[in-house]
Amino acid sequence: MSLDQPQTSTSDITWVVNGRVSAASATAFQVKITTEGTPDTEAEGDALLQALVDLLSPRYYQVNGIKGFTAYTTQNMLKS
């Protein structure tokens, strides 16, 4: 059997903000951001991630933002 043309897909984008209450604190936090709709909403997620990092950084320790998605490729098996 042969394989069909590869099809590459990506998962939904996830934005995450991580941080700690202080350098000596055992308490950490994580905020996950998701958007619904079209790829046009990606800019909204980017802007919200940046706004949250800017807002939380002066008050909390080691605040960082991460934008991620998963890409994968599949190939269907064709009948010979």
C-alpha positions in Angstrom: 0.0 0.0 0.0 1.1 3.5 -0.7 0.7 6.7 1.4 -1.4 9.7 0.5 0.2 13.2 0.5 1.2 14.4 4.0 -1.2 16.7 5.8 0.2 19.0 8.5 -2.1 20.3 11.2 -1.6 22.4 14.3 -3.5 22.4 17.6 -5.1 25.4 19.1 -2.7 28.0 20.5 -2.3 28.2 24.2 -0.9 31.1 26.1 0.4 30.6 29.6 1.7 33.0 32.3 3.7 31.6 35.1 5.2 33.2 38.2 5.9 33.0 41.9 4.7 35.1 44.8 8.3 35.9 45.9 11.8 34.5 45.7 11.4 32.8 49.1 7.8 31.7 48.5 6.7 28.1 47.8 3.5 29.5 46.2 3.5 29.7 42.4 0.7 30.5 39.9 -0.2 29.7 36.4 -2.8 31.3 34.1 -3.9 29.6 30.9 -5.4 31.7 28.1 -7.5 30.3 25.3 -9.4 32.0 22.5 -12.3 30.8 20.4 -13.0 31.6 16.8 -10.7 32.2 13.8 -7.0 32.6 13.4 -7.7 36.4 13.7 -8.1 35.9 17.5 -4.4 34.9 17.7 -3.5 38.6 17.9 -5.9 39.0 20.8 -4.2 36.2 22.7 -0.8 37.7 22.0 -1.9 41.1 23.3 -3.5 39.6 26.4 -0.4 37.5 27.2 1.8 40.6 26.9 -0.6 42.7 29.0 -0.7 40.1 31.8 3.1 39.8 31.9 3.4 43.6 32.0 0.8 43.8 34.8 2.2 41.0 37.0 5.9 41.5 36.6 6.3 44.4 38.9 4.4 42.7 41.7 5.5 39.0 41.4 8.7 37.1 41.0 9.9 35.3 37.8 6.8 36.1 35.8 7.0 34.8 32.2 4.7 34.2 29.3 4.7 31.3 26.9 2.9 30.9 23.6 2.7 27.3 22.3 1.0 25.0 19.9 1.6 21.5 18.6 2.2 20.7 14.9 1.8 17.2 13.6 1.9 15.5 10.2 -0.3 12.6 9.2 -0.5 10.4 6.0 -3.4 8.2 5.1 -2.8 4.7 3.8 -4.1 4.3 0.2 -5.5 1.1 -1.3 -3.1 -0.6 -3.6 
